[in-house]
Amino acid sequence: MAESLKIIPLGGLGTIGKNMMAIQYEEDIVVIDAGVLFPGEDLPGVDLIIPDTTFLKDNRDKVRAILITHGHEDHIGAIPYILKDFNVPVYAPKLAKGLMELRIRPRKILKERTIESIEPENKIKIGKFIVHWFRVCHSIPDAMGIVIETPLGNVVHTGDFKIDHTPADSNPTDLGVLSKLAEQGVLLLLSDSTYAEVPGYTPSEKIVGETLEKVIGESYGRVIVATFASLIARIQQILDAAVKYKRKVSFVGKSMKDNVKLGLKEGYLEAPNGLIVSTEEIKHVAPREVVIVTTGSQGEPTSALTRIAKNEHKELTIIEGDTVVISATPIPGNETVVSKNINNLLKLGAKVLHDKIALVHVHGHASQEELKTVLNVTKPQYFVPIHGEYRHLKAHADIACSLGMEKKNTFVLEDGDVLTVDGNHAMISGRVKAGPVYVNGPQAWAIEEKLIEDRKSLAREGILFIVATIDSRASVILREPEIFSEGVIPTDMALLLDNEMGTVIKESLYRQIGSNLDNASLENIIRDEVSALLIHRTGRKPIITPVIIDLGGGNVNVW
């Protein structure tokens, strides 16, 4: 039987974020990217979501390398959590390498693992694969696509890209490489689908630079720009405008400061001496001569901009005449919190510019005409749209079919699907485990759905604590049940706390106290009966936590 190639998405297909793709031929597996997904408000207490790597762990002896396309969090953010499980090299563009090292250094695993920087066209043999990268234009320097030469043919993974002929970092997408590959034959194209529903072309980054320069030049007060810390090219545009208009620049937010420091060190950013000053020094500069660059463009709860908008930041407060530029488009799900920040900033007296009213941001992904260009240039035998929600993947597949690709050669996959490809046919041949893994603090846990539901219930309805003190040997209740609540609506509880609820608890205890049930069973019974009462009387269901204290020695003050 002829050997086949397996394409196994473990993240990024069906959602925007936590990108990870495994490609297997015989006993060799390479992994492309290892990203995170930032949770919405529907996942209380969850810091990050990363891909489930069970399949890779089950095939640990076959995993040869991790290949990185670029340094955005949705492509590298999971590295600190998964690298400890795989003693394999990581190959990445230089900037992505530096950003990953910033994240894994505190976890003390760098000495045990190798991260190697790559340059375009440098070929690396990995098992039966030969791998090389090519330049693409995206919203971060050093963005790359990846070519994997396999015994069955060439696989092209575009990474995130757009076709911008005037990019901020002067590195356009290298269509020449793709054209040469087409002459050899492209077995499979894996292409970014994030903006597959958007007609036309993505505007150039040059437009944003011109807008930022105009704002910085014309504003009479401080200019505060909120953007992604990884948008190095955007930061350079801000620095250039500040130099032109003789303003000082200060950076706020740990990730922003870390990335700027790295960008300056590695030559991705340029700033003359004296341009960049601390937030303490900026207080002594006239507002007309100040630019502040901060994190928080997505309304993250703990970000600098959100704290500034709430008037809770320890170093910065909005003053009359400030212009705040939100140089980003809200990620789906973040629109409400971003809108709240805008409203709060306006209330504090700032002028606010955002993507709905000014050209202060363009996205880094190809629109429909650019996607058509890549399809037409590569002429793949098989096509898999990647990076996007299902609707984006489907829209991209429809584009491919409109250009003449046969539907049977176009596959809209979801995380966990196994696509088996050979030179003559391709088919979805199975599934592997590929659910979300939630991160709380420094640890990653495959949190059960019930725990998430409990957290949601706690946020919605609050929690009720019931303490009952009994003597199981004497079959008596020693004290009146104590009831405490947090986050429960007072009017719902007022009548129940002192009469009905206490009566239900005592009656439940008296029925069961002499039946040789253990404390856990008694607690479950109380939980069920109090829950039924609350649902009946209030329609609400807070988390109920009974605690039985069994003194077991007979006592006075029996209720």
N, C-alpha and C positions, 0 to 999 in steps of 0.2 A: 504494500500500500504506500502510495506517495506521501511524503511528509507535507504538512500544511502549516500555515501561519495562523496564529490565534491573536485576535485583537480583543482585549478585555478591559473596558472602561470601569474603573473603580470609583470615579468621582467626576463631576463636571458635566454629565449628560443627563439632563432633566432638571438641572438647577444651575444657577450662575455662581460658581465657587467650588472649592475643594477639588480642584482638577487633579486627576491622576489616571494615567493610562498604562496598562501592561501589554507588552507585545512579546509573544512567545513563539519560538521555533525550536522544535525538538526539546533539548535539555537546557535551552538558554532563554532567559527572560530579561528584558530591559524595561525599566519603568520611566515614563515621561511625566515629570512634575509631581509635586506633593503639596497641595494647597489646602487652605482653610476656607470655610464659609462662616461669615459672621451671622450670629443668630438674630432673629427678630424678637419683638416683644412677646411673642407666643412661646418663648423658651426661657422662662425666668431662671436666673442663676447659672445659665450656660454662657461661658466666655467665648468658646469657639467650637466649630464642628469640623472634624477631620475625616478623611476616608477610612473605611474599614479595610484593614490590610490582612484579614484572615487568609485570603487566597495566597498572598505573598508569603505569609508565615508558614502555611502548609507546604509551600514549594520553595522554602528558604534556600535549599542547596542549588536551585536553578537560577536564582536572582543574581545577575551579573553586575548591574550598575543602575544608578538613578541619573537620568538626563534632565537637565533643567532648561526651560526656554527663556525665562526672564525673571526679574526679581520682585514681581508683585506678590502680595500675601496669598492670593488665591492660587498661586503656583508654587510657592516655597514655604508657606507658613506652617505646614505640617511637619517639615523636616526635623525640628527639634524633638518631636514626639515619636517619630517612627525610625529615626536613624539608629537609635540604640538597638533596634531589633535586627538590623541588617549590616553585616560587616562587608560592605561593598563600596567602591568609589562613587563619588558624586561628581559629575561633570557639569559645569555651568559657565555661562558668560561671566566675565570678570566682576561686573557690578553685582550680579546676583550672588556670586561667591562671597563677596564682602558683606552683603546684607544677611546672608545665611550665617556667616561666622558671628555677626553681632548677636544673633538669636540663640545660637547653640553654645557660645562660649560660657554663659552663666551655668549651663547644664553640665559642663565638664565632660563632654563626650568628644570634643574636637580632636584630642590627641589620639583617640582610638579609631578615628575615621579620616578618610582622605577626601578633601574637596579640591578638585583641580579645575583651574580656569581654562577655557577653550577659546579659540579664535575661529572665525568662519573658514571653511574649506580644509581645516586640519582633520584628517581622517583618523579615526580610532577604531581598532579592531576589538570587538567585545564578543567573545564566543564566536558564533557563526555570523554575527552581524558586523558590518562596517558602518560607522556612524560619523556624520559630519553635520555642521550647523551652517545656516545662511542668514544674512541680515534681513530683518523685517522692521518696518516702521511701526512703533507702538507709542504709548504714552510714558515710556521709561527708556532710558538709554540701554544699549546692549541687548535689545530684544532680538530673539532668534527663532527661526524655524529649524526643524531637524529633519535630516534625510537619513533613513535607515535602509542600507543596502542589505537585502536578504537573499538567500539562495533562490527565492521564487520571484524576486523583482524588487523594485524600489518602492519604499513607503515614505510619503511626504507628510509631515506633521507641521502645519503652519505656525503653531503657537498663536498667541493673540497678535493681530496685525491689522494695518490699514495701508492703503496706497496713497501716500502723501508725497507730492513732488517738491514740496518746500518744508521738509521737517525741521523742527527746532534743533535737532542734533546733527543735521546734514547727512543722515544715514537712511536713504529710502529703502523700501522693500526691494530685494534683489531678484527682479523678475528674470534676469539673465540666467541665474542658476536654475530656476524652474524650467526655463526654455530648453536648456541643455539636457536636463533630466528627461524632458518630454521626448527628446530625440532618442534616448536610450529606452524609454518606456516607463511609465509610472503605473505600478500595479495598483496602488491604493493611495488615495488622498484623504487626509484627515484635516478638515478646515474649520476655522473659527466661525461660529454662527451667531454671536452675541447680538449683532445688529442686522440679521438677515431679513427682518421685516421692514427695514428702513430703505426706501427707494433712493436712487441716485448715488452720490458720492459723499463720503465723510469730509467735512470742511478741513482745511489745513490748520495745523497748529500755529502757523504764522499769524492767522487772524486773531487768535487769543493774545499773542504777544503784542500786537498793535493795540488791542483794547486795553490791556493792562498798562501799557505805556501811557495811553491817553488818560486813564483814570489817575495814575500816579502823578502825571504831569499837571493835571487840572484841579485836583482836589486841594482844598485850602487847609484841611486838617490832616490828621493821621490816616493812613491807609492800612487797613488790616485785611490780609488775604488769607482765607482758609482754603487749603487744598490737601491732596494726599501727600504724605511724607515721601512717597516713592516717585512723585512727579518731578524728577530731577530737572528735566528740560524746562518745565514751568517755573521752577525755582530760579533757574538761570535767567529766564526772561524777566522775572521780578528784580533780580540783582542788576541786570543791565539797565532797566528803566530807572532804578534807584540811583545808579551812577550818573545817568544822563541828567536827572533832575536834582542831583546833590542831596539825596536823602540817605539817612542811616537805616540799616536793616537789622532787626532783631528777630530771633526765632523762638517760638514757644511750643512746648510739647516734647517729651522725651524722644519719641520716634523721629520727629522732625529734626531735632538737634543731632541725633545719632546719624541720620542719613546725610545731613548737610556736612557733618564732619568727615564722613566717609567719602562723599562726593568731592570735597575739596582735596582730601588726601590723595585720591586716585585720579584726579584730573578731570572728573566729569563736571565739576563746577569751578568757575573762576571768579574771584572777587579781589579787588585791590585792598591793600592794607588800610585798616581803619573803617572800611565800609560796614562790616558786621560788628555789632556791639551787643552787650548783654541787656536783659530786660531792666536791670537796675540802672545801667547807664542811659538807656533810652528815656528814662523819666526826666533827665536833665537836658533833653534835646527839644527844641521847639516843635510843636505838632506838625507844622508845615514841612518839617524835615525828617519825618518818621515813616517808615514802612515796617509793619509787623507781620510775620508769616507764621501761621499757626495750624495745628491739626484741628479736626472737628468738622470737616465739610459734610460728613454724613450724619451729624447730630448724635454722635456717640455719647452716652450718658456721662462718662468721666473725662471727656476730651476738653481741651482748653477753651475752645469756642463755646461749647455748651455752658461751661462754668462762667465764662465772660457774659454770656447772654442772660444767665440767671443772677448776675452781679455777685458771684460767689468766688471769683478767681482771686487768689491771694496777692497777685502782682499787677493785674491789669483790670481797669474798669473803663467802661465806655464814657467818653466825654463828648460834649456838644461839638459837632463838626467832624466827627469820625466817619469815614466811609469804610464799610465792611464789604468785601468781595468774596462771595462763596464760589470759588473756582472749581466746581465739580457738579456733576449731575447726580441726584439722589439714586442710590442703588434701590431697585424695587423692594418695597417694604419700609424704606427709610423716609418716605415722603412726609409723613406726619411729624416726625421728630425734627426734620430739617425745617419744615414750615413753622413749628413752634419756636425754634431758635430765631428765625427771621422776625417773627412777631415780637419776641422779647427784645431783640436788638433795636427794633424800631421804637418800642416803648421807651428804651433807655436814651433815645435821641440820635441814633446812628442812621446814616443813609445806607441802605443795603442793596447791593447789586448781585443778581444770581442769574442762572442760565435761562430763565424764562423771560427776562427783560433786557439782557445784555449779552454780547458774545464774549463771555468770560470763561467759557469752557467748551471744548470739543472733545468728543469721546475718542478712544484709541482703537476703535474696531471698524472693520470694513463694512460699508453699506452694500446694497445689492449689486451695483455695477462693478465694484471692486471684487466682490465674490465671483462674479461672472468672469472677470479677467483671469483670476487664478485658475478657475475651472477650464477656461479656454486655452490657457498657456500650458497647463500640465497634461490635459487630455487623459485623465486616469481611467484605468479599466474598471475599478471599483471606487465608490465614494461613500465616506461616512462623515456627516456633519458632526462637529464637536463643539463644546463650550456653549451651553445655553439651556434654557428651559425647553420643554418638548416642542412648544410652538415655534421657537427659533430654529430648532433642528429640522422640523417639518418644513418650514418656509425655505430653508437652505436646500433641502432635498428637492423641493418643487422647482427651485431655480435650476438645479442640475438637470432635472428632467426637461425643463423648458429649453435647455441648450442641446438636447439630443441624447442625454444619457438614458440608457434603458433602466426602467424602474426596478427590474430584478437585480441590477447591479448597484443600486443605491440603498443604503441601510440606515434607518433611523433607530439607533440603539439607545438603550437606557443603562444606567449603571448596573453592572453585574451580568449583562448579556455577554455571551461568548460568540464572536464572529469568527468562523473558520474559513480561511481563504486559501485556494491554491491557484494554479495557472488557468484552470478551466472553469471553476465555479466558486461561489461563496454562499454561505448559509449561516444563520444563527443556530448554533448547535447545542446550546445549553446556557446555564446560568451559574454564577458563583455568588457567594455572600458579599454584599456591597452596600450595607446600610450606613447610617451616620454613626459616628463615635463622638460623644460630647466631651468637651474639655472644661473642667473646673479647676482653676488655679494651675498648678504645675502638672496635674495628672490628667490622663485621658481615660475615660470610662465608657463602656458600652451601657449607658444608663437605660434601665428598663422604662418602657412607655408609662408604666404606672407611676414611677417617680416624677416624671414630667407632669402627668395629670395631677398628682398631689400638689406640686408646686403651683400649678395654675389655679387649683382650687383654693390653696392658701392665699394666693394673691387676690382672688375674687371674693372669697367668703370669710377669710380669717381662720383663726384656730381657737378651739375650746378645750381647756384643761379641766379634768374632773378628778378630784382626789377623794378617795373613800377609805376610811380607816376602819378595819373590822377585826374581830377575833373569830377565826374560822372554827376553832375548837369549841368555843361557847356558842357559836352561830349567832353572834350579835354584831350590830353596827356600833362602833365606839364613839363616833363623832358625826355630827351633821355633815353630809358631803359638801366639800368646798369646790366652788366653780370659779374659774378664771377664764378670761377671754382676751384675745388680741385681734384687732382688725374686724371684729364682728359688729354689725350695725347696732347701736345701743337700743334703738326702738324695737328691734327684733327680740332683744334679750330681756328687756325691762321686766315684763310680766313673768317670764319663764325662770329667771334666775332664782327667785325667792320662793316660788311655789311649785308649779307644775314639774319643772325639770328635777328639782330635788325629790319630789314625790315619786316620779318615775324611777329615779336612781335607787331610792331606798326600797321600793317595791320589788325591783329587779333583784337587788341584793338579797332580800329576805326570801325570795323564791328559790335562790340558788345557793345561798351561803352554807347550807348543810348538806349539799349534794356531792361533796368530795371533788368539786371542780378546782383546777389549779387557777392561780391568779390571772394568767393569760386568757383563759376561757371566760372568766368572770368579766374581764375588761372588754372582750369582744362582744359579750352579751349587752353590757352597758352601752357600748358604742352603737350597736345596732338599734337599741330601743330609743336612745336619745336622738339619734339621727332620724328615726321615723317620726318622733315628736316634732322636731324642728322642721322637717319637710312639710308635715301636716299643718303646722301653725304658721310658718313664715315662708315656705317655699324655698328655703335656702339650705345649703349643705356644707357648713364649715368642716374643716379637719377636726375630728374629735379624738382627744387623747386621754383616755381614762388611766388612772394609776391606782392600784389597790395596795394599801399598806396593811399587812396582816400582822398584828402584834401577837396574836396567838396565845394570850395568857389570861384571858378573862379580865374584865376591868369594870370600873364604874362609869357613870355618865353614858349609859346605854340609851340610844335614841330609838 
